[in-house]
Amino acid sequence: MNPYQRLISNTVLFGLSTFGARFLTFLLTPFYTRVLSSAEYGVTDLLIQTGNLLIPIASVGIANGVIRYGLERTSDKSGVFTAGLLTTLAGFFLLLLASPLLRGITFLSGYLWLVLLYVLAANLHSVCNQFARTMGHVRLFALDGILRTVLTIVFNILLLAVLSTGITGYVLANVLADGIATAFVFLRARQWRYLRLSSVTRRDTVRMLRYSVPLIPSNLCGWIINISDRYLIALLAGSAATGIYAVANKIPTVLLTIANTFSSAWQFSALAEQTREEKERFFSNVYSVYSAIALVVASGVIWTAQISTRLLAAPDYFAAWRYVPILALATTFACLGSFLSSIYMVEQRSGAILATTLLRAAVNVGGNLFFIPIWGSMGAAISTLVSYILIFGVRALHTRTMLRIRWDLASFLPCCLLLGMQCAIVKYRPPMWPLWSGACFLTVAALHFRPLLRAARRAI
């Protein structure tokens, strides 16, 4: 199997796991709203969000180090896995020592032990799950995603509908699902063979931490950025505008889901042993296809913004379609910037990921404060677009000092202009605007016909 076929195969496997898991979870929403009151559902959301905030802090993001160095052929897999587990347990112990500080938070009262278990189970699962990928168990990794989702559904039905345990049952279902999924991966991949304290060296542990720790604030910045738009819109434009903007964000999220699925598969290929010339050629070929798909899909999302919003949201939220084009364009640049960050991963430059993420956070928040008072929710969308374009540009220039990707500017720049025109057409809606928007989509697709056809031939 050539590297292109392997990349496509892994992407399909991860896609089945990711989309299957998201679809099954989506089906639970009506169930949750029936068995939990609005107040209970609000508390459970706060507990889960708090746990998600503590997960990278308690583990110092060591799962990133496990996947990065576990994929290196020259690394000692036993040392990587054992160091990952020991770091996770040590971080949880420190979290226990700091837990009295969390007791003062009102909504954590009586549920702190649940949040701590949630953090521990999630971090152990992440280390075992990521290590399974480094061992080459791609199908097991994909199966684990589906298994964990099915377990979550089963335990939710048992604990909420049958036993009526309310908030406790909601969080405990996630803990049990993570715990059983961890045991399944650990036993199925026979990971106990890699538990050796003697294999842990100070040099390798420090190397893993040096790579992982800078990614903690990077992850937290992403978490903060995702909710800062909502908070500032609520503060400056009202809570009703926040709900509409949140719905608008859900549609371009499809692009991010596809990009994240690809990124999971891409990590295997990006770290493959190749010469510098081979790596540059491989990255350039994959990027040409990746950017083509991202731009064509974005154009399609912009063209169908009204239709998709009408199908996916209640009539009261139909106004959300106005923000979809700008957010779709922003998400496209986010996907392209995410691909370039894989170069930082290969070169072990996680500090660069942190620096560019902090820059994006500053630009996004500053743009929100400036644009939202002028244009309301559209100001938040424009601020998001500007911040993603800036980060893409910075990473495109900076990564050329490490790995020179060939850019097809003859098609990329016209496509960016066409997407900008398409956003303007959809916003101002001149006569026969759907036809003009459709013409932009067809032109974008035509400009990227060759790389897409070439990729299909390679795969076949």
Salt bridges, closest charged atoms under 4 A:
GLU72 OE2 - ARG68 NH1 3.10
GLU72 OE1 - ARG207 NH1 3.57
ASP144 OD2 - HIS125 NE2 2.83
ASP178 OD1 - HIS125 ND1 3.93
ASP178 OD1 - ARG148 NE 2.41
ASP204 OD1 - ARG203 NH1 2.83
ASP204 OD1 - ARG207 NH2 3.97
GLU347 OE2 - ARG276 NH1 3.33
